[in-house]
Structure formats: C-alpha cells, structure tokens
Amino acid sequence: MNMRNPLKRWITSFWLTLFCLPLLAQAQEVKLDLSLATPVMAANAAQKAFIKISLDGFELKGRAERTPANVAIVLDRSGSMGGDKIRHAREAAIMAIGRLDARDIVSVVAYDSQVEVVVPATKLHDREPVYRAVRHIRAGGNTALFAGVSKGAQELRKFLDRNRVNRVILLSDGLANVGPQSPSELGRLGQSLAKEGISVTTIGLGLGYNEDLMTQLAGMSDGNHAFVENAADLVRIFQYEFGDVMSVVAQDLIIEIRCLNGVRPLRLLGREGEVIGDRVRTRLNQLYSEQEKYLVLEVEVPAQEAGRELELASVQVDYANLATRKADRLDGRILASFSASAEEVQQAVDKPALESAVEQVANEFSREAVERRDQGDVEGARSLLEKSAEFLGSQAQALSSPKLEAQKEEALQDADKLSSEEDWSRQRKELREKQYKRATQQSY
Amino acid sequence: MKYRAALLLILLVLLPLLLLGWLGYRLQQNEQQLVGLQLQKLIEQQLESVDQQLQTHFQQLETLLQRQAGGLYRLADPDYSAERLRSFVKNSVQVQQLFVLGHDDQRQFPPRNQPLSLDEQRLVERLQPLWQSPGLLRPADTDPAAPSSLPLAETEPLAPSAMAKSADYFVSGQLAQRAPAELSAPMNDYAAKADAYSQAEPAAPAARQAEAKAAPATSTESGWIAWYVDARLMHIYWWRDPEGRTLGFVLNDARLLSDLINRLPDAGQGGEDLGEAQIRLLDSQGGTLYSWGQYRDNGPALRSLGLSHPLGSWSLEYHAPALQQAATPVWLTLVAPLMLLGVGLGALGYLLYREHRREIRLATQRVNFVNQVSHELKTPLTNVRLYAEMLQQRLDGEADPAVGRYLGVITDESQRLSRLIDNVLSFSRLQRQQLKLTPENVNPDEQIARILETFEPLLRQRGVEPRFDAGIGQSLNYDPATLEQILNNLLSNCEKYAPDSGELRVRSWLDGSLLCIEVQDSGPGIEAGDRHKVFEPFYRSSSRLTDGITGTGIGLGLARDLARAHGGDLTLEASESGACFRIRLETRT
C-alpha cells in the first residue's frame, strides 16, 4: 500500500492535468474557423466556390504576458529625407522605442549610399544611448535600401528567437538606387527572411518611394505596409506598428489546404500561396491578439447530385503558440451539400464568408485595374473598377452589407481618381496601400 | 662688361637652384612612384581579402549544403520523396529551388508526371537548357581550383571587365580550395538552428552526425554554377550522391547578396577600416551593389579586382583621392625650401653685386682722381721745364758748368715726369676709350732720331749706347705723339732694366703700309715665363722695391694698347740676348 500510494497520486495528477489541458489551451489557442460562402450549392453543375479560412488571435492576458520583441528600425537618411522628414522619423523612432522595455531588443540601422548600424542589437536596459544615437542621424546621399534591410535583418539575427517577435521596420521615402531595386528581388529577400521568422514592415513616406517594391517586401515577409504622406503622421504609424508588434500571439502559421473529392483549387485571394495539384500551402508569419486574419480560396467543385453531402477540403494549420511556447496544430474540414432548389441555396448563404470573398474578389479587380493603368490603359482600368463597383453593389444589396456598400463607393471614387493624370503618384500609393491592407487585414 | 657681373651672379643663383630643384623633383617622383606601388599593393591586398571573405561565405555555404544534401540522401528511400524535398525548400533560407537529376541526367524532381507549383514550372522552363547540355554536371577535368567555363551558346570564360554581353554569362566550377579551418562556426550554427526548426525533418540531426563522420571519405563530386539568365544571376550548387544522382540547389539570389553584404563592414566600421577611401561591390553591369568607406566621390577607380568563381562576373572597386592630389602638400614641401633657398641666394647675389658696383665706382673715382691730379701736375711741370730750358739758354756758355749740369738734371727729370704723366693720362683715356689719334705727315726717322737724342744723355749715364739705323727716309702719315709715347716707354724700360748692357739698337723700316721699328737691347732679356705677362697692366717683371727700379707697371701694356689703337701692334720678338720689341704702326688712314 505504502508503495502504491505515491504512484496512484502520480497517476491522478497526470489524468487531472490531461483533462485540464484542453481547458487551458482553449483560452490560449488560435481559433480556426472554416466556412464556405455557399454551404448549399446548386446540384448537377460544376461551379466555383469560396472557402474562407479564418484565424483568430486569442486575447493576451496583459501587458506583462506579451511576447518580447526583437526589432530593427531601418531608417532612410538619403538626401530627400532632409529637413522635417528626418526629424519626424527620429522622433517617431524614439517614441516607438519608448514603448519597449528591458525584455525587448532593439537595433537601429540608417542607410544612404551606405549602411550604418547606428545602434547594434541591444537589450533595452538603458535607453539614453539609443536615443542619443538616433538623434545623431542626419540626412544626405543615395538610397541603398536593399543593403539597409540586409543589415537590419543581420542585427535581428544576433538575437533571433522564434519566441520573440522578430521584425524589421523599414522607413523609406525614395527609390532604391544602390543595389537591387526591383520589387521581385526585394520580394525574394522578404521570402527568405520570412523563412527565418523575420517580417518586414514597410512604411513609405511621401510620394517618392516605389510602392510595388514596398508592398512586395512587406507581403512576402508578411509584415505591414503603410503610406504616410505627411511626415508628422510617422509617430502615429510607428505607434500602431509597435502596438501590433507587441500583440503578436502566434507565429509561423503554416496553412495547408488539401482539396478532396475532385475539387480543384483555383486561386488564393489576396495572399501568396503555393498550389501543387490539389494542395495549397501558404504561411502567415504572425497573428495578432484579438484580430482576425483570413484567407479566401477559390475552388472549382465538380457537378454533384442533389441531396449529396461532399467534403470539399481539409485544412491543417501548424503554428507556434507564443503564450504556451509550444508548436500547436489545428485542423478542420469543409463540407458542402447540394440541392436542386435555388431558394435553399440562397438561404443557406454564409453571409460573413461571402462578404469576405466578395471583398477580396473586388480587391483583386482593383489590383488588376492598377496594372492596366500602369500599361496606359486608363479606360480599361476605369471600366474594370466600375465593373467591380457594380459587382460590389449587387452583392451588398443581396447581403445587405454596409461594408460592401462602402467598398463600392470607394471603388467608384477610385475609378475617378484613376483617370486623373495629375496626382497619380499619390493615388497609386493610396490604392496599393488600401489593397495591401485589405488583402492582409492589416489592423491600421 | 657692365652686365657681366650681374649675369654671373644670376647664373650663380639659378644654377644651384635648378640643380637642387631637379634633383628634388626626381627624388620626389621616385618616392611617389614607390609609395604609389606600395599603395597599389596594399589596395590589392585589401580587395583580395574582401574576395576571400566572400569566398569564405561560399565555402561555408557549401559545407552547409553538402551536409543538408547528405541529410536528404539519407532520407531517400531509395528515391527522393517530392514531399520531403518540397518541405526542405520551404524551410531553407538560402535555397530558392531544388532539382534532382537521375544518373542518366533525367529529371527526377520536380516530379515529371505530377502537378507542379508555379515556381517549379518556372524553374523547369528556365533550367531545361542546363539539363540538356550533356556533361555539364560531370566535368571531365577534376582540377578543383580552376573554374571551367562551359560554353552554353558561344560563351567564353569572360573577364569581369569584358562583361558587356552579360546575358551570355555562364561559368561552372568549384571553389578554390582552402584550409578547412577557415570554414568555421557562424554558418554551421545557423544551419543547426534552421534544421531544428524544420519540423519536416525529424531525422535530420542524426543524419547530420552520420554525415559528419562520413564527410572526409565521401568527397563526392560537387560544384558551383553561376549563370546569368533572365537578367539575374543564378547560382546553383550541385552535389552528386553516391548513387550518381545530382542534387541541384538553386540559391535565392536576393538572400545570397544579402548574406554577402552582411559579411562586409557597414559604414561606421568601413570608415574606420578604410579611412578616406571606398570599396564598392559591383555586379556584372557595373552597378554598385554595396559600398563602404568614407570617400564618396565618383571618379575612376584606383583599382578593380574581379571576384573569384562563383561571383566571377562581379568585381570590387577601390576608390580614393587620386595619388597626385595626395602628393600636393609634398610638392609644396619641395617648392617651399627651394624658394627659400632661391631668395637667400638671390639676396646674397644682390649684396655681392652691390659691393662690386661700389668697388667699381670707387675705382673709377680713384682713376678720375689720378687723372685730375695728373692734369693739375702737367701745367706746373710744363712751366718748370720751360723756365729751366729758358734759363739754360740764357746762361748758355756763361755760367759755372755745374749750373749747366744742374739745369740738365732739372730738365731731364721734368721730362721724365711729364712722360710719366702722359702715360697715366693716355692709360686712363684708353680705359675710357677716349683716345684720339691726330695723324700728321712726319718723317719718322727724324722723329726717332730726335727722341733718341733726348734720351741719349740719360742712357749714356746708365751705360747704354744707343744706335739708330734709319731705314725709311720719307714722311709718313701717322700720329707722332703715339709713336713718341711708345718709344719713350721702351727706352725708359731699357734704361731701367738693362743698365750697363752696352749697345741698344734701334731699327726702322717700312713693311708695306706698316711703319716698323725694332728696339733691341743687350740686357738680361725677359724670362720665357714672363713673356706674356710683361704686357699686362700693373705687372712688373721685378716687383721687388729693393731692386731700386721704379715704375708704375703700366708702360708696356699702354704702349701695346697705343700701338693697337693705331692699327698696329707691339710684340716681343725672340732674340738671342736682351729683349727685342717690335713696333708696328699703320700709316694708311
């Protein structure tokens, strides 16, 4: 008896923890929500369907619980940044650093024709030297953006840790003119950095920067992107950005969707993904607290008999939970039923899911419109946006969604802006920013 | 004459200046060349060390990729699973894409009969020509150091400078061998981290250990391919597994550049290392990829160096202020002392010149003084002579013979004195080129006889017996005063230097238009060494005062000058005994 007692106690406690685990995890777990825009589909016809995969970040218990950050601020100090711009940038950086504490690691890199590591990666025990170094940044020279990001990432690598939020915050107001300068090259760099768990947030200041390059870099590494026309707004943007950085709850989300039963994936709306046969893979670098991020996958469903229920796809999400510091896995399936009655189909519509799908489809239209405008086809771009507005309008009515209605109005405005020759540089930057934010559900 | 002294002085100042300047310049040039060479060498070393750093990156990358390839091979069962390869690519930071060729060079991955992702399709399209060129991944020469350039189209192994047709750039080869000690920690650590995160490879660590043990034995074939395709430089590392299959790792070009940049110093560090210089990393088009160092000007590079394979199309450039500019202060250090020296020498020269001028002025003053005095003496002397002669006539025959003798002495001495004064005046006139000849129609024989007659008492007194052979016998047009002065000088010399010598022969004849007179004494003659000097002014063949011979030393020189001024000459002829002078005077005016 004596011998068995402790053993029994061990076993009980073991069972207890095992029971409690899901309960604990419930609070500290990313929520995976799978929905089909049209859960009931028309029978006997091949058709397209939108699958919405939504991920919700759980709530952080408090400031003390947050994940420590490892941030590299990369500032453009080329000649064009002279005057107010650099002053505001310095202020914004200092204010933002002020929000961090001794758990966090910060580094500051400034680039013109060359790159200078102004503050090497350091724990924020003593802020004054960091502030002093930042205040000494002066403007002048060219724009070695690529090298700047490289050195910033290198500073992050000194303390690279998957249990930290690793982020490069890039501020630029000009075209990269030293080193690689094409959006695709910066995109590939972003891709590689994302694999290490580093994301790059790009903040474009003024009207001189290359928005394609900045959105590519941010998009490939799943960072944020913002267009700041007035340098005075930098402080606000930096605050938002750092707010995001400090509310990350999950990282390295690898989402794998496997289409079943002859369903064929067509495209992933808004995000980059890899489609191999019936499988789609994509990744999110991070998920923020109490924030929804979603993907919309357009699939083609083969014709089915009425009354049949079909499993369209299975979804698996692997991620690093920063609250528990463990790797977690979520999965789910998507089912669709088929009916011959149009009314039944109509009634079953999942409004939020369809809304998201419509939003993303319209966003794709908007992107395409910008591309056409770039090729000089102003009329084509305009008509595309008008078509998009019409589509949004009809769906807004059907779903009685004010959000879509607003997006429709926006599309109409954009169509007007598109045709104006002057100010196109600003419009394009605004459009790109808007598209980016919509596609990635950016919080600010 | 007037400017000669000044000219000489200027030369004296300029010559050493020029010489020193030239020498200094040469020295400086040599030194500059030497410094330039040393600098070039230093720059080259610096660039080479950068190249080495970049090479080290590739070495470490190679080690990492080799290990990862080994890991993949160990997991192959027996074929490589597409799933595993894809997950490798997904997690690999450096590798963008991967391909596997079978031992028959047929593509195994990306899989042939399965759907591919967009990226994979693009890769296949792009690399098709590479896979089709036979033997590319099986180089025949196993020389590890030399990168072999295999022509895909008609490409040659291009020097980095000749990269105009960069679209054709294609080089395949291996890294230069380096001591394994250099291939140390950082990348390996990182690799370990990367592996730890890749959940898809649970067996990787074990595999790596096995590979690490086997590594020295399995030095399987591998190599690097650098290929310029679609306006971007593609790097492929290929590795042959023991079963003859080839794994090709297509690197993420942006990441590769980023990593290379991170191996190079940043602006702060670079500024400290290089000082006033800049090193640039250039791509094949000559665009700057990265630069560091404080020097910012855009000029031609002092030196450029092509990088080693697989970055063969890239180059490094070293920029710094040009050497000449750097040498300017040195040039100043040469010029400044030279200028100082010049000023010093010039001042010295000027002082000397001024001194010289003053002396000349003094001398002129003295000559003028003597002239003046002579003139002043001449008038009273003439009076003395005149009255002495008048007195002699009055007393002729009446008085005491002693009185006559006294008067003779007065007359003689005053004559001598007047000759002396004439000499001095003529001398100074000759010096000032103010001598004027006044030719008259005179019979020279008569004049000579008269002069000899005047000298006769004096000569007799000194034991010399004059004898005159007149040989002209006609009147000629010449300046009798000049002839008289010349003869006076010769005769008084004879009286002074050849006492008690017996016969003094004077001969005259006409040689064409030249009036010639020869005066030959029987005295001691003139030593051979003195023959040329006797005509120099102020020279006396015996300067010893104790000789008791008086004289000014200008007599012979003056006589010759007078003869020359008269279109003739006075020469010292060779003779067996005594001195023989010959006077020649031009009589044709």
Boltz contact constraints between the chains, C-beta under 6 A:
constraints:
  - contact:
      token1: [A, 114]
      token2: [B, 267]
      max_distance: 6.0
  - contact:
      token1: [A, 114]
      token2: [B, 291]
      max_distance: 6.0
  - contact:
      token1: [A, 114]
      token2: [B, 292]
      max_distance: 6.0
  - contact:
      token1: [A, 115]
      token2: [B, 266]
      max_distance: 6.0
  - contact:
      token1: [A, 115]
      token2: [B, 267]
      max_distance: 6.0
  - contact:
      token1: [A, 116]
      token2: [B, 266]
      max_distance: 6.0
  - contact:
      token1: [A, 116]
      token2: [B, 267]
      max_distance: 6.0
  - contact:
      token1: [A, 116]
      token2: [B, 268]
      max_distance: 6.0
  - contact:
      token1: [A, 117]
      token2: [B, 266]
      max_distance: 6.0
  - contact:
      token1: [A, 147]
      token2: [B, 261]
      max_distance: 6.0
  - contact:
      token1: [A, 147]
      token2: [B, 290]
      max_distance: 6.0
  - contact:
      token1: [A, 150]
      token2: [B, 258]
      max_distance: 6.0
  - contact:
      token1: [A, 150]
      token2: [B, 261]
      max_distance: 6.0
  - contact:
      token1: [A, 150]
      token2: [B, 262]
      max_distance: 6.0
  - contact:
      token1: [A, 151]
      token2: [B, 266]
      max_distance: 6.0
  - contact:
      token1: [A, 154]
      token2: [B, 262]
      max_distance: 6.0
  - contact:
      token1: [A, 178]
      token2: [B, 288]
      max_distance: 6.0
  - contact:
      token1: [A, 179]
      token2: [B, 289]
      max_distance: 6.0
  - contact:
      token1: [A, 179]
      token2: [B, 290]
      max_distance: 6.0
  - contact:
      token1: [A, 185]
      token2: [B, 254]
      max_distance: 6.0
  - contact:
      token1: [A, 188]
      token2: [B, 252]
      max_distance: 6.0
  - contact:
      token1: [A, 188]
      token2: [B, 254]
      max_distance: 6.0
  - contact:
      token1: [A, 189]
      token2: [B, 254]
      max_distance: 6.0
  - contact:
      token1: [A, 189]
      token2: [B, 258]
      max_distance: 6.0
  - contact:
      token1: [A, 192]
      token2: [B, 93]
      max_distance: 6.0
  - contact:
      token1: [A, 192]
      token2: [B, 252]
      max_distance: 6.0
  - contact:
      token1: [A, 192]
      token2: [B, 255]
      max_distance: 6.0
  - contact:
      token1: [A, 195]
      token2: [B, 93]
      max_distance: 6.0
  - contact:
      token1: [A, 196]
      token2: [B, 93]
      max_distance: 6.0
  - contact:
      token1: [A, 274]
      token2: [B, 117]
      max_distance: 6.0
  - contact:
      token1: [A, 276]
      token2: [B, 115]
      max_distance: 6.0
  - contact:
      token1: [A, 276]
      token2: [B, 117]
      max_distance: 6.0
  - contact:
      token1: [A, 277]
      token2: [B, 115]
      max_distance: 6.0
